[in-house]
Amino acid sequence: MTNGTVNLGGTGGETMSGAEELAGDPSQPAASAYATSSVSTQAQSNAFDKHNPRHLLRLFGAVCVASVLVIMLLAGYGVHRIYSHEKIRDAEQDAVAVGQAIFIQELDVLTRRDSAGRERIQVERENFSGLDQRMRKYLHPFNMFKIKVYSHDKTIVYSTDHSIIGKVDSGNARLERVLRSAETDSKLQTKDKVADFAGETRFNVDVVETYLPIKAGDAIIGSFEVYIDVTPARERVPKVLASSLAVLFSVLAVVFGGLFMVMRKGTLWLEQAQDKLRALAATDMLTGIFNRRYLMGRIQEEYSRMARERRTAVKHCLGFVMVDIDHFKTINDTYGHVAGDEILRQVSARLKGSLRAHDVIGRYGGEEFLATLPHTDLEEAKEVAERMRGAIRAAPFDVDGAAVKVTVSAGVARSENGEEDMLPALRRADANLYRAKGEGRDRICA
């Protein structure tokens, strides 16, 4: 209600038209987004909103933890692969060195010339015993427990396991590749059980099987197959992995921990900035109380709450007090618009101070204010309205040294059962305010 030319931002402009204007106000759908118990609790209630900084911080923390786990898993897998590769490479180098040494030392025992004068791999049976003893001497320091010597036609001409001598390994693709390409071939395998030089059986043994070519000049005349026990190296893998991953985890904890702290600080700053923006969006800049947009959203929230409580014993009525400053145009004309703004600020402060802790008041338009009173019936709302009117009448307002006497008129209404929105109750409050004005002002009508 207004009888002056006061706009929303101060003391001059277009006249507000009361509750009827609400139906055509395009800001009302957006106002529901601000429907919270207060600006600060709005941030808390939206803590799980994906656009909320706290949600972003939690998401970043989850990404950090997941990243650390993925990096640790990949690093563990990589360390294991690298360690296994190095284990094979070292075993292969040992096999090549030992194979070359054996061939040089045992050249006369391992080779014979055929009728065409070409060297061929051939070992006489009477040489097996002495060769066995020398093989143990050659192989033991390198954890080698078995060796085979193949001729070019894939026949096993000698082995520390005499039971396989004379057999032809025709289906061995790795042997075929070595005899054809003259390249060394090594592979790590786990054997369920193997027999060593002493004939003892060992179980669950990691073995690097290495095939290396035997060459006479440029010709490939056969191949060695050497079995190297790398089980001790496998037993060191957990320790190597644990120490490597411990160092990596420490580095990742420092890096991601630092990033998280920076992110947390930035998130807190952003959250504070958002709280300030919410407060600005909900506050009337002149009076410091809530603005119309926030107030409408808050009322809609109360109606939603009442809809949930209708089947409970909780009192679910909502009281309204619509207050208008009497003769405000005269105040503007007499003391000026700056003084009128000061009157609006002081009236807002007194009205707010006369309300209960859970009541909400906002500037409805111009010199008009609206208070919403949760869980309040009509008689209680009238008591609150009378207290608000008394707070204004209690003492004159000091404006630039002048004592200005101000009175207000108020219209009181409450929500009725079955009403789904605020408009009917606001219309009743507005009508009662008009009636109070018409009956002489400085009074309350309900």
RAURRA-V945253 format. One record per run of one state. SS is the DSSP state (helix for helix, strand for strand, loop for the rest). FROM is the first residue (numbers start at 1). TO is the last residue. If there is no record, write none. Layout:
SS;FROM;TO
SS;FROM;TO
This chain:
loop;1;19
helix;20;23
loop;24;27
helix;28;34
loop;35;38
helix;39;45
loop;46;52
helix;53;105
loop;106;106
helix;107;110
strand;111;113
loop;114;118
strand;119;121
loop;122;124
helix;125;140
loop;141;143
strand;144;151
loop;152;154
strand;155;159
loop;160;161
helix;162;164
loop;165;167
strand;168;168
loop;169;172
helix;173;181
loop;182;184
strand;185;195
loop;196;200
strand;201;216
loop;217;218
strand;219;229
loop;230;230
helix;231;282
strand;283;283
loop;284;289
strand;290;290
loop;291;291
helix;292;309
loop;310;317
strand;318;325
loop;326;327
helix;328;335
loop;336;336
helix;337;353
loop;354;359
strand;360;365
loop;366;367
strand;368;374
loop;375;377
helix;378;393
loop;394;396
strand;397;399
loop;400;401
strand;402;404
loop;405;407
strand;408;414
loop;415;422
helix;423;438
loop;439;443
strand;444;445
loop;446;446
